[in-house]
Amino acid sequence: MQLDNVQKIAVLPANAIGDFIFAVPALQALRQTYRKAEITLLALDWHATFTEN
């Protein structure tokens, strides 16, 4: 189900690396479904380092 006119999405992932890895497909699905939306990952510093590549 896709909602119309979604402009911003905030995601709060779990802090453990295993939980974060399992969340990645959900983040990819959000990006694919809501291509124009701003997706903000509310995360820790290591999440940014982990996702740089």
C-alpha positions in Angstrom: 0.0 0.0 0.0 1.4 3.4 -1.0 0.2 6.6 0.6 -0.1 9.6 -1.7 1.8 12.8 -1.2 4.4 11.5 1.3 7.1 14.2 1.5 9.1 13.2 4.6 9.8 9.9 6.4 11.8 9.5 9.6 13.2 6.1 10.5 14.5 5.2 13.9 16.5 2.0 13.6 17.6 -0.3 16.4 21.1 0.3 17.6 22.6 -3.2 17.3 24.5 -3.9 14.0 22.4 -7.0 13.3 19.2 -5.2 13.7 20.4 -2.4 11.5 21.5 -4.8 8.8 18.0 -6.4 8.8 16.5 -2.8 8.5 18.4 -2.0 5.3 15.9 -3.8 3.0 13.1 -1.8 4.6 15.0 1.4 3.9 15.6 0.3 0.3 11.9 -0.4 -0.1 11.0 3.0 1.3 13.3 4.7 -1.2 11.8 2.6 -4.1 8.3 3.3 -3.0 8.6 7.0 -2.1 11.2 8.2 -4.6 10.5 11.9 -4.0 10.3 11.8 -0.2 13.0 13.0 2.1 14.0 10.0 4.2 15.8 10.9 7.4 17.6 8.2 9.4 17.6 9.1 13.1 20.7 7.2 14.0 24.0 7.1 15.8 27.4 8.2 14.4 28.4 4.7 13.5 25.3 4.3 11.3 26.6 7.1 9.1 30.0 5.5 8.8 28.5 2.1 8.1 26.2 3.5 5.3 28.8 5.7 3.5 29.4 3.1 0.8 
